[in-house]
Amino acid sequence: MHLTKLRLALASCLVVSAFAANAQDPTKPRPGLTAIQTKEAVRIAAESLQEIRRKEPETKKPQNRDLREYVVAVERLTDKDADSTTTKGTEPPARAVVTTYRYQDDTTVYATVDLATGRAIDVKTIQHMQTPLSDGEFKAAQALALEKSDEIKALFKQFGKRIDVYAQFSQYTPDGETRVHRVVHLLYRVDKRDLSAPRPVVDLTTQSVLVPKPEAEDDNGEVRAQPKAKP
């Protein structure tokens, strides 16, 4: 892994708490949108993405397609962004932009949806663009770490529900590639005390998990999980 680029990307990392209300959760209402409207906007956008996939030539569809897609954001269009033909003094139509990240081809999709008609009125796609981490991806990173790392399995076996999980999110493009790799660095906390190890690095693009060897413990009060001795 290109550690130099990762370090640079971490300069603008995003810290996320698994136990805080997350704006990426597609079931939560957004400013100017009710929970029902938010859910409806996500549904309309998903249907537009399905329509795009159906129209793709079979020759462009790889045999082992990566079908992962995550809703990154849902935003209501402001009055100035609404239809300019709206009569003055009347309420503008309820429209929203749903941002989705698609792993198959490293594409960010912006779907503008009309909540009154239940249709997508515009869909734009941009490849290889750095896009914020979604709540669904954060959960996927936690699941991958637990599935593929013996250290994380031992950690949860020892501390269970006492663990809080946080993340640092970075994005980088390896030499010779065009796609952006989406990397989640997971940090664990037990009883409000940070663990210095393990701190898995989850590359969501390749679905790989790396657990770096822990550095020597410092004097900052951090604690490290104590692995149980093998019989």
LOTI-359314 format. One record per residue (C-alpha): residue in one letter; residue number from 1; x, y, z. Coordinates in nm, 3 decimals. Layout:
residues N
<atom><res>A</res><n>NUM</n><c1>X</c1><c2>Y</c2><c3>Z</c3></atom>
...
END
This chain:
residues 231
<atom><res>M</res><n>1</n><c1>0.000</c1><c2>0.000</c2><c3>0.000</c3></atom>
<atom><res>H</res><n>2</n><c1>0.134</c1><c2>0.340</c2><c3>-0.086</c3></atom>
<atom><res>L</res><n>3</n><c1>0.192</c1><c2>0.469</c2><c3>0.265</c3></atom>
<atom><res>T</res><n>4</n><c1>0.313</c1><c2>0.811</c2><c3>0.155</c3></atom>
<atom><res>K</res><n>5</n><c1>-0.010</c1><c2>0.884</c2><c3>-0.030</c3></atom>
<atom><res>L</res><n>6</n><c1>-0.211</c1><c2>0.744</c2><c3>0.257</c3></atom>
<atom><res>R</res><n>7</n><c1>-0.043</c1><c2>0.980</c2><c3>0.501</c3></atom>
<atom><res>L</res><n>8</n><c1>-0.117</c1><c2>1.274</c2><c3>0.274</c3></atom>
<atom><res>A</res><n>9</n><c1>-0.478</c1><c2>1.167</c2><c3>0.241</c3></atom>
<atom><res>L</res><n>10</n><c1>-0.512</c1><c2>1.135</c2><c3>0.617</c3></atom>
<atom><res>A</res><n>11</n><c1>-0.445</c1><c2>1.504</c2><c3>0.652</c3></atom>
<atom><res>S</res><n>12</n><c1>-0.807</c1><c2>1.557</c2><c3>0.552</c3></atom>
<atom><res>C</res><n>13</n><c1>-0.953</c1><c2>1.250</c2><c3>0.723</c3></atom>
<atom><res>L</res><n>14</n><c1>-1.310</c1><c2>1.226</c2><c3>0.843</c3></atom>
<atom><res>V</res><n>15</n><c1>-1.378</c1><c2>1.111</c2><c3>1.199</c3></atom>
<atom><res>V</res><n>16</n><c1>-1.699</c1><c2>0.915</c2><c3>1.244</c3></atom>
<atom><res>S</res><n>17</n><c1>-1.864</c1><c2>0.766</c2><c3>1.553</c3></atom>
<atom><res>A</res><n>18</n><c1>-2.063</c1><c2>0.447</c2><c3>1.532</c3></atom>
<atom><res>F</res><n>19</n><c1>-2.280</c1><c2>0.563</c2><c3>1.817</c3></atom>
<atom><res>A</res><n>20</n><c1>-2.368</c1><c2>0.912</c2><c3>1.697</c3></atom>
<atom><res>A</res><n>21</n><c1>-2.648</c1><c2>1.011</c2><c3>1.461</c3></atom>
<atom><res>N</res><n>22</n><c1>-2.480</c1><c2>1.001</c2><c3>1.121</c3></atom>
<atom><res>A</res><n>23</n><c1>-2.587</c1><c2>1.228</c2><c3>0.835</c3></atom>
<atom><res>Q</res><n>24</n><c1>-2.507</c1><c2>0.952</c2><c3>0.587</c3></atom>
<atom><res>D</res><n>25</n><c1>-2.785</c1><c2>0.725</c2><c3>0.714</c3></atom>
<atom><res>P</res><n>26</n><c1>-3.048</c1><c2>0.726</c2><c3>0.435</c3></atom>
<atom><res>T</res><n>27</n><c1>-3.331</c1><c2>0.661</c2><c3>0.683</c3></atom>
<atom><res>K</res><n>28</n><c1>-3.277</c1><c2>0.986</c2><c3>0.872</c3></atom>
<atom><res>P</res><n>29</n><c1>-3.450</c1><c2>1.311</c2><c3>0.765</c3></atom>
<atom><res>R</res><n>30</n><c1>-3.242</c1><c2>1.587</c2><c3>0.607</c3></atom>
<atom><res>P</res><n>31</n><c1>-3.285</c1><c2>1.962</c2><c3>0.653</c3></atom>
<atom><res>G</res><n>32</n><c1>-3.597</c1><c2>2.059</c2><c3>0.460</c3></atom>
<atom><res>L</res><n>33</n><c1>-3.700</c1><c2>1.694</c2><c3>0.410</c3></atom>
<atom><res>T</res><n>34</n><c1>-3.910</c1><c2>1.469</c2><c3>0.629</c3></atom>
<atom><res>A</res><n>35</n><c1>-3.802</c1><c2>1.111</c2><c3>0.700</c3></atom>
<atom><res>I</res><n>36</n><c1>-4.064</c1><c2>0.990</c2><c3>0.452</c3></atom>
<atom><res>Q</res><n>37</n><c1>-3.941</c1><c2>1.231</c2><c3>0.183</c3></atom>
<atom><res>T</res><n>38</n><c1>-3.581</c1><c2>1.125</c2><c3>0.242</c3></atom>
<atom><res>K</res><n>39</n><c1>-3.670</c1><c2>0.759</c2><c3>0.208</c3></atom>
<atom><res>E</res><n>40</n><c1>-3.871</c1><c2>0.832</c2><c3>-0.106</c3></atom>
<atom><res>A</res><n>41</n><c1>-3.584</c1><c2>1.030</c2><c3>-0.260</c3></atom>
<atom><res>V</res><n>42</n><c1>-3.348</c1><c2>0.736</c2><c3>-0.203</c3></atom>
<atom><res>R</res><n>43</n><c1>-3.600</c1><c2>0.496</c2><c3>-0.360</c3></atom>
<atom><res>I</res><n>44</n><c1>-3.645</c1><c2>0.710</c2><c3>-0.671</c3></atom>
<atom><res>A</res><n>45</n><c1>-3.268</c1><c2>0.746</c2><c3>-0.711</c3></atom>
<atom><res>A</res><n>46</n><c1>-3.217</c1><c2>0.370</c2><c3>-0.675</c3></atom>
<atom><res>E</res><n>47</n><c1>-3.470</c1><c2>0.306</c2><c3>-0.951</c3></atom>
<atom><res>S</res><n>48</n><c1>-3.287</c1><c2>0.548</c2><c3>-1.182</c3></atom>
<atom><res>L</res><n>49</n><c1>-2.960</c1><c2>0.362</c2><c3>-1.118</c3></atom>
<atom><res>Q</res><n>50</n><c1>-3.127</c1><c2>0.032</c2><c3>-1.199</c3></atom>
<atom><res>E</res><n>51</n><c1>-3.250</c1><c2>0.179</c2><c3>-1.525</c3></atom>
<atom><res>I</res><n>52</n><c1>-2.897</c1><c2>0.289</c2><c3>-1.614</c3></atom>
<atom><res>R</res><n>53</n><c1>-2.766</c1><c2>-0.063</c2><c3>-1.547</c3></atom>
<atom><res>R</res><n>54</n><c1>-3.038</c1><c2>-0.218</c2><c3>-1.764</c3></atom>
<atom><res>K</res><n>55</n><c1>-2.936</c1><c2>0.003</c2><c3>-2.055</c3></atom>
<atom><res>E</res><n>56</n><c1>-2.569</c1><c2>-0.096</c2><c3>-2.037</c3></atom>
<atom><res>P</res><n>57</n><c1>-2.456</c1><c2>-0.320</c2><c3>-2.326</c3></atom>
<atom><res>E</res><n>58</n><c1>-2.391</c1><c2>-0.676</c2><c3>-2.216</c3></atom>
<atom><res>T</res><n>59</n><c1>-2.034</c1><c2>-0.648</c2><c3>-2.347</c3></atom>
<atom><res>K</res><n>60</n><c1>-1.962</c1><c2>-0.381</c2><c3>-2.087</c3></atom>
<atom><res>K</res><n>61</n><c1>-2.089</c1><c2>-0.589</c2><c3>-1.795</c3></atom>
<atom><res>P</res><n>62</n><c1>-1.805</c1><c2>-0.787</c2><c3>-1.630</c3></atom>
<atom><res>Q</res><n>63</n><c1>-1.883</c1><c2>-1.141</c2><c3>-1.521</c3></atom>
<atom><res>N</res><n>64</n><c1>-1.795</c1><c2>-1.072</c2><c3>-1.159</c3></atom>
<atom><res>R</res><n>65</n><c1>-1.958</c1><c2>-0.734</c2><c3>-1.115</c3></atom>
<atom><res>D</res><n>66</n><c1>-1.918</c1><c2>-0.544</c2><c3>-0.790</c3></atom>
<atom><res>L</res><n>67</n><c1>-2.277</c1><c2>-0.452</c2><c3>-0.707</c3></atom>
<atom><res>R</res><n>68</n><c1>-2.199</c1><c2>-0.243</c2><c3>-0.399</c3></atom>
<atom><res>E</res><n>69</n><c1>-2.368</c1><c2>0.097</c2><c3>-0.402</c3></atom>
<atom><res>Y</res><n>70</n><c1>-2.400</c1><c2>0.332</c2><c3>-0.103</c3></atom>
<atom><res>V</res><n>71</n><c1>-2.606</c1><c2>0.645</c2><c3>-0.046</c3></atom>
<atom><res>V</res><n>72</n><c1>-2.364</c1><c2>0.917</c2><c3>0.057</c3></atom>
<atom><res>A</res><n>73</n><c1>-2.597</c1><c2>1.215</c2><c3>0.095</c3></atom>
<atom><res>V</res><n>74</n><c1>-2.952</c1><c2>1.342</c2><c3>0.038</c3></atom>
<atom><res>E</res><n>75</n><c1>-3.002</c1><c2>1.717</c2><c3>0.007</c3></atom>
<atom><res>R</res><n>76</n><c1>-3.313</c1><c2>1.919</c2><c3>-0.068</c3></atom>
<atom><res>L</res><n>77</n><c1>-3.270</c1><c2>2.177</c2><c3>-0.342</c3></atom>
<atom><res>T</res><n>78</n><c1>-3.295</c1><c2>2.530</c2><c3>-0.209</c3></atom>
<atom><res>D</res><n>79</n><c1>-3.548</c1><c2>2.778</c2><c3>-0.346</c3></atom>
<atom><res>K</res><n>80</n><c1>-3.289</c1><c2>2.937</c2><c3>-0.574</c3></atom>
<atom><res>D</res><n>81</n><c1>-3.203</c1><c2>2.593</c2><c3>-0.716</c3></atom>
<atom><res>A</res><n>82</n><c1>-3.567</c1><c2>2.500</c2><c3>-0.777</c3></atom>
<atom><res>D</res><n>83</n><c1>-3.746</c1><c2>2.532</c2><c3>-1.108</c3></atom>
<atom><res>S</res><n>84</n><c1>-3.704</c1><c2>2.890</c2><c3>-1.232</c3></atom>
<atom><res>T</res><n>85</n><c1>-4.050</c1><c2>2.871</c2><c3>-1.390</c3></atom>
<atom><res>T</res><n>86</n><c1>-4.220</c1><c2>2.844</c2><c3>-1.052</c3></atom>
<atom><res>T</res><n>87</n><c1>-4.477</c1><c2>3.119</c2><c3>-1.010</c3></atom>
<atom><res>K</res><n>88</n><c1>-4.372</c1><c2>3.386</c2><c3>-0.765</c3></atom>
<atom><res>G</res><n>89</n><c1>-4.541</c1><c2>3.342</c2><c3>-0.430</c3></atom>
<atom><res>T</res><n>90</n><c1>-4.606</c1><c2>2.972</c2><c3>-0.477</c3></atom>
<atom><res>E</res><n>91</n><c1>-4.412</c1><c2>2.698</c2><c3>-0.302</c3></atom>
<atom><res>P</res><n>92</n><c1>-4.136</c1><c2>2.549</c2><c3>-0.522</c3></atom>
<atom><res>P</res><n>93</n><c1>-4.157</c1><c2>2.178</c2><c3>-0.599</c3></atom>
<atom><res>A</res><n>94</n><c1>-3.998</c1><c2>1.941</c2><c3>-0.349</c3></atom>
<atom><res>R</res><n>95</n><c1>-3.682</c1><c2>1.825</c2><c3>-0.518</c3></atom>
<atom><res>A</res><n>96</n><c1>-3.373</c1><c2>1.662</c2><c3>-0.379</c3></atom>
<atom><res>V</res><n>97</n><c1>-3.030</c1><c2>1.549</c2><c3>-0.493</c3></atom>
<atom><res>V</res><n>98</n><c1>-2.927</c1><c2>1.198</c2><c3>-0.391</c3></atom>
<atom><res>T</res><n>99</n><c1>-2.554</c1><c2>1.124</c2><c3>-0.404</c3></atom>
<atom><res>T</res><n>100</n><c1>-2.459</c1><c2>0.758</c2><c3>-0.446</c3></atom>
<atom><res>Y</res><n>101</n><c1>-2.117</c1><c2>0.596</c2><c3>-0.471</c3></atom>
<atom><res>R</res><n>102</n><c1>-2.086</c1><c2>0.290</c2><c3>-0.700</c3></atom>
<atom><res>Y</res><n>103</n><c1>-1.790</c1><c2>0.055</c2><c3>-0.653</c3></atom>
<atom><res>Q</res><n>104</n><c1>-1.822</c1><c2>-0.128</c2><c3>-0.984</c3></atom>
<atom><res>D</res><n>105</n><c1>-1.666</c1><c2>0.153</c2><c3>-1.185</c3></atom>
<atom><res>D</res><n>106</n><c1>-1.559</c1><c2>0.400</c2><c3>-0.913</c3></atom>
<atom><res>T</res><n>107</n><c1>-1.845</c1><c2>0.632</c2><c3>-1.000</c3></atom>
<atom><res>T</res><n>108</n><c1>-2.026</c1><c2>0.899</c2><c3>-0.802</c3></atom>
<atom><res>V</res><n>109</n><c1>-2.386</c1><c2>0.945</c2><c3>-0.914</c3></atom>
<atom><res>Y</res><n>110</n><c1>-2.594</c1><c2>1.259</c2><c3>-0.856</c3></atom>
<atom><res>A</res><n>111</n><c1>-2.964</c1><c2>1.197</c2><c3>-0.909</c3></atom>
<atom><res>T</res><n>112</n><c1>-3.201</c1><c2>1.493</c2><c3>-0.895</c3></atom>
<atom><res>V</res><n>113</n><c1>-3.546</c1><c2>1.365</c2><c3>-0.801</c3></atom>
<atom><res>D</res><n>114</n><c1>-3.891</c1><c2>1.523</c2><c3>-0.804</c3></atom>
<atom><res>L</res><n>115</n><c1>-4.077</c1><c2>1.407</c2><c3>-0.497</c3></atom>
<atom><res>A</res><n>116</n><c1>-4.411</c1><c2>1.526</c2><c3>-0.633</c3></atom>
<atom><res>T</res><n>117</n><c1>-4.396</c1><c2>1.309</c2><c3>-0.946</c3></atom>
<atom><res>G</res><n>118</n><c1>-4.182</c1><c2>1.030</c2><c3>-0.803</c3></atom>
<atom><res>R</res><n>119</n><c1>-3.936</c1><c2>1.053</c2><c3>-1.093</c3></atom>
<atom><res>A</res><n>120</n><c1>-3.569</c1><c2>1.132</c2><c3>-1.145</c3></atom>
<atom><res>I</res><n>121</n><c1>-3.542</c1><c2>1.442</c2><c3>-1.360</c3></atom>
<atom><res>D</res><n>122</n><c1>-3.163</c1><c2>1.445</c2><c3>-1.400</c3></atom>
<atom><res>V</res><n>123</n><c1>-2.880</c1><c2>1.197</c2><c3>-1.342</c3></atom>
<atom><res>K</res><n>124</n><c1>-2.512</c1><c2>1.289</c2><c3>-1.361</c3></atom>
<atom><res>T</res><n>125</n><c1>-2.217</c1><c2>1.052</c2><c3>-1.316</c3></atom>
<atom><res>I</res><n>126</n><c1>-1.853</c1><c2>1.135</c2><c3>-1.240</c3></atom>
<atom><res>Q</res><n>127</n><c1>-1.575</c1><c2>0.876</c2><c3>-1.230</c3></atom>
<atom><res>H</res><n>128</n><c1>-1.268</c1><c2>0.869</c2><c3>-1.007</c3></atom>
<atom><res>M</res><n>129</n><c1>-1.380</c1><c2>1.154</c2><c3>-0.782</c3></atom>
<atom><res>Q</res><n>130</n><c1>-1.308</c1><c2>1.161</c2><c3>-0.410</c3></atom>
<atom><res>T</res><n>131</n><c1>-1.643</c1><c2>1.122</c2><c3>-0.235</c3></atom>
<atom><res>P</res><n>132</n><c1>-1.727</c1><c2>1.127</c2><c3>0.140</c3></atom>
<atom><res>L</res><n>133</n><c1>-1.768</c1><c2>0.803</c2><c3>0.332</c3></atom>
<atom><res>S</res><n>134</n><c1>-2.124</c1><c2>0.678</c2><c3>0.381</c3></atom>
<atom><res>D</res><n>135</n><c1>-2.265</c1><c2>0.529</c2><c3>0.698</c3></atom>
<atom><res>G</res><n>136</n><c1>-2.317</c1><c2>0.200</c2><c3>0.515</c3></atom>
<atom><res>E</res><n>137</n><c1>-1.950</c1><c2>0.184</c2><c3>0.417</c3></atom>
<atom><res>F</res><n>138</n><c1>-1.845</c1><c2>0.253</c2><c3>0.775</c3></atom>
<atom><res>K</res><n>139</n><c1>-2.052</c1><c2>-0.044</c2><c3>0.889</c3></atom>
<atom><res>A</res><n>140</n><c1>-1.913</c1><c2>-0.257</c2><c3>0.605</c3></atom>
<atom><res>A</res><n>141</n><c1>-1.557</c1><c2>-0.171</c2><c3>0.711</c3></atom>
<atom><res>Q</res><n>142</n><c1>-1.631</c1><c2>-0.283</c2><c3>1.067</c3></atom>
<atom><res>A</res><n>143</n><c1>-1.780</c1><c2>-0.609</c2><c3>0.942</c3></atom>
<atom><res>L</res><n>144</n><c1>-1.480</c1><c2>-0.679</c2><c3>0.714</c3></atom>
<atom><res>A</res><n>145</n><c1>-1.234</c1><c2>-0.617</c2><c3>0.997</c3></atom>
<atom><res>L</res><n>146</n><c1>-1.425</c1><c2>-0.852</c2><c3>1.226</c3></atom>
<atom><res>E</res><n>147</n><c1>-1.451</c1><c2>-1.117</c2><c3>0.954</c3></atom>
<atom><res>K</res><n>148</n><c1>-1.092</c1><c2>-1.113</c2><c3>0.833</c3></atom>
<atom><res>S</res><n>149</n><c1>-0.884</c1><c2>-1.027</c2><c3>1.138</c3></atom>
<atom><res>D</res><n>150</n><c1>-0.813</c1><c2>-1.267</c2><c3>1.424</c3></atom>
<atom><res>E</res><n>151</n><c1>-0.700</c1><c2>-0.970</c2><c3>1.635</c3></atom>
<atom><res>I</res><n>152</n><c1>-1.039</c1><c2>-0.802</c2><c3>1.600</c3></atom>
<atom><res>K</res><n>153</n><c1>-1.221</c1><c2>-1.126</c2><c3>1.674</c3></atom>
<atom><res>A</res><n>154</n><c1>-1.017</c1><c2>-1.158</c2><c3>1.996</c3></atom>
<atom><res>L</res><n>155</n><c1>-1.085</c1><c2>-0.794</c2><c3>2.083</c3></atom>
<atom><res>F</res><n>156</n><c1>-1.463</c1><c2>-0.834</c2><c3>2.063</c3></atom>
<atom><res>K</res><n>157</n><c1>-1.450</c1><c2>-1.167</c2><c3>2.242</c3></atom>
<atom><res>Q</res><n>158</n><c1>-1.270</c1><c2>-0.999</c2><c3>2.530</c3></atom>
<atom><res>F</res><n>159</n><c1>-1.458</c1><c2>-0.668</c2><c3>2.555</c3></atom>
<atom><res>G</res><n>160</n><c1>-1.786</c1><c2>-0.722</c2><c3>2.368</c3></atom>
<atom><res>K</res><n>161</n><c1>-2.036</c1><c2>-0.438</c2><c3>2.398</c3></atom>
<atom><res>R</res><n>162</n><c1>-1.791</c1><c2>-0.223</c2><c3>2.593</c3></atom>
<atom><res>I</res><n>163</n><c1>-1.627</c1><c2>-0.131</c2><c3>2.261</c3></atom>
<atom><res>D</res><n>164</n><c1>-1.694</c1><c2>0.192</c2><c3>2.074</c3></atom>
<atom><res>V</res><n>165</n><c1>-1.569</c1><c2>0.221</c2><c3>1.715</c3></atom>
<atom><res>Y</res><n>166</n><c1>-1.442</c1><c2>0.529</c2><c3>1.534</c3></atom>
<atom><res>A</res><n>167</n><c1>-1.284</c1><c2>0.578</c2><c3>1.196</c3></atom>
<atom><res>Q</res><n>168</n><c1>-1.043</c1><c2>0.787</c2><c3>0.995</c3></atom>
<atom><res>F</res><n>169</n><c1>-1.130</c1><c2>0.792</c2><c3>0.626</c3></atom>
<atom><res>S</res><n>170</n><c1>-0.877</c1><c2>0.846</c2><c3>0.349</c3></atom>
<atom><res>Q</res><n>171</n><c1>-0.877</c1><c2>0.819</c2><c3>-0.030</c3></atom>
<atom><res>Y</res><n>172</n><c1>-0.583</c1><c2>0.773</c2><c3>-0.265</c3></atom>
<atom><res>T</res><n>173</n><c1>-0.503</c1><c2>0.667</c2><c3>-0.620</c3></atom>
<atom><res>P</res><n>174</n><c1>-0.222</c1><c2>0.408</c2><c3>-0.648</c3></atom>
<atom><res>D</res><n>175</n><c1>0.047</c1><c2>0.455</c2><c3>-0.909</c3></atom>
<atom><res>G</res><n>176</n><c1>-0.064</c1><c2>0.312</c2><c3>-1.241</c3></atom>
<atom><res>E</res><n>177</n><c1>-0.434</c1><c2>0.317</c2><c3>-1.151</c3></atom>
<atom><res>T</res><n>178</n><c1>-0.714</c1><c2>0.560</c2><c3>-1.220</c3></atom>
<atom><res>R</res><n>179</n><c1>-0.965</c1><c2>0.449</c2><c3>-0.960</c3></atom>
<atom><res>V</res><n>180</n><c1>-0.971</c1><c2>0.600</c2><c3>-0.614</c3></atom>
<atom><res>H</res><n>181</n><c1>-0.924</c1><c2>0.355</c2><c3>-0.326</c3></atom>
<atom><res>R</res><n>182</n><c1>-1.150</c1><c2>0.415</c2><c3>-0.026</c3></atom>
<atom><res>V</res><n>183</n><c1>-0.969</c1><c2>0.328</c2><c3>0.296</c3></atom>
<atom><res>V</res><n>184</n><c1>-1.109</c1><c2>0.319</c2><c3>0.650</c3></atom>
<atom><res>H</res><n>185</n><c1>-0.872</c1><c2>0.320</c2><c3>0.950</c3></atom>
<atom><res>L</res><n>186</n><c1>-1.067</c1><c2>0.180</c2><c3>1.245</c3></atom>
<atom><res>L</res><n>187</n><c1>-0.997</c1><c2>0.286</c2><c3>1.602</c3></atom>
<atom><res>Y</res><n>188</n><c1>-1.144</c1><c2>0.116</c2><c3>1.907</c3></atom>
<atom><res>R</res><n>189</n><c1>-1.227</c1><c2>0.250</c2><c3>2.250</c3></atom>
<atom><res>V</res><n>190</n><c1>-1.306</c1><c2>0.046</c2><c3>2.562</c3></atom>
<atom><res>D</res><n>191</n><c1>-1.479</c1><c2>0.216</c2><c3>2.855</c3></atom>
<atom><res>K</res><n>192</n><c1>-1.390</c1><c2>0.558</c2><c3>2.707</c3></atom>
<atom><res>R</res><n>193</n><c1>-1.020</c1><c2>0.468</c2><c3>2.683</c3></atom>
<atom><res>D</res><n>194</n><c1>-0.854</c1><c2>0.448</c2><c3>2.342</c3></atom>
<atom><res>L</res><n>195</n><c1>-0.680</c1><c2>0.128</c2><c3>2.241</c3></atom>
<atom><res>S</res><n>196</n><c1>-0.337</c1><c2>0.171</c2><c3>2.085</c3></atom>
<atom><res>A</res><n>197</n><c1>-0.387</c1><c2>-0.161</c2><c3>1.907</c3></atom>
<atom><res>P</res><n>198</n><c1>-0.529</c1><c2>-0.323</c2><c3>1.705</c3></atom>
<atom><res>R</res><n>199</n><c1>-0.602</c1><c2>-0.052</c2><c3>1.448</c3></atom>
<atom><res>P</res><n>200</n><c1>-0.702</c1><c2>-0.226</c2><c3>1.125</c3></atom>
<atom><res>V</res><n>201</n><c1>-0.675</c1><c2>-0.057</c2><c3>0.787</c3></atom>
<atom><res>V</res><n>202</n><c1>-0.969</c1><c2>-0.160</c2><c3>0.567</c3></atom>
<atom><res>D</res><n>203</n><c1>-0.942</c1><c2>-0.099</c2><c3>0.193</c3></atom>
<atom><res>L</res><n>204</n><c1>-1.306</c1><c2>-0.106</c2><c3>0.089</c3></atom>
<atom><res>T</res><n>205</n><c1>-1.214</c1><c2>-0.096</c2><c3>-0.279</c3></atom>
<atom><res>T</res><n>206</n><c1>-1.024</c1><c2>-0.426</c2><c3>-0.264</c3></atom>
<atom><res>Q</res><n>207</n><c1>-1.210</c1><c2>-0.550</c2><c3>0.048</c3></atom>
<atom><res>S</res><n>208</n><c1>-0.876</c1><c2>-0.625</c2><c3>0.213</c3></atom>
<atom><res>V</res><n>209</n><c1>-0.782</c1><c2>-0.580</c2><c3>0.579</c3></atom>
<atom><res>L</res><n>210</n><c1>-0.435</c1><c2>-0.499</c2><c3>0.712</c3></atom>
<atom><res>V</res><n>211</n><c1>-0.359</c1><c2>-0.488</c2><c3>1.084</c3></atom>
<atom><res>P</res><n>212</n><c1>-0.028</c1><c2>-0.306</c2><c3>1.138</c3></atom>
<atom><res>K</res><n>213</n><c1>0.199</c1><c2>-0.428</c2><c3>1.415</c3></atom>
<atom><res>P</res><n>214</n><c1>0.150</c1><c2>-0.209</c2><c3>1.724</c3></atom>
<atom><res>E</res><n>215</n><c1>0.414</c1><c2>0.044</c2><c3>1.813</c3></atom>
<atom><res>A</res><n>216</n><c1>0.564</c1><c2>0.061</c2><c3>2.161</c3></atom>
<atom><res>E</res><n>217</n><c1>0.306</c1><c2>0.184</c2><c3>2.409</c3></atom>
<atom><res>D</res><n>218</n><c1>0.351</c1><c2>0.547</c2><c3>2.509</c3></atom>
<atom><res>D</res><n>219</n><c1>0.271</c1><c2>0.730</c2><c3>2.832</c3></atom>
<atom><res>N</res><n>220</n><c1>-0.053</c1><c2>0.888</c2><c3>2.714</c3></atom>
<atom><res>G</res><n>221</n><c1>-0.272</c1><c2>0.647</c2><c3>2.904</c3></atom>
<atom><res>E</res><n>222</n><c1>-0.370</c1><c2>0.441</c2><c3>2.602</c3></atom>
<atom><res>V</res><n>223</n><c1>-0.444</c1><c2>0.076</c2><c3>2.667</c3></atom>
<atom><res>R</res><n>224</n><c1>-0.397</c1><c2>-0.227</c2><c3>2.449</c3></atom>
<atom><res>A</res><n>225</n><c1>-0.619</c1><c2>-0.533</c2><c3>2.433</c3></atom>
<atom><res>Q</res><n>226</n><c1>-0.470</c1><c2>-0.821</c2><c3>2.626</c3></atom>
<atom><res>P</res><n>227</n><c1>-0.489</c1><c2>-1.136</c2><c3>2.411</c3></atom>
<atom><res>K</res><n>228</n><c1>-0.572</c1><c2>-1.453</c2><c3>2.596</c3></atom>
<atom><res>A</res><n>229</n><c1>-0.290</c1><c2>-1.702</c2><c3>2.619</c3></atom>
<atom><res>K</res><n>230</n><c1>-0.314</c1><c2>-2.005</c2><c3>2.393</c3></atom>
<atom><res>P</res><n>231</n><c1>-0.354</c1><c2>-2.336</c2><c3>2.581</c3></atom>
END
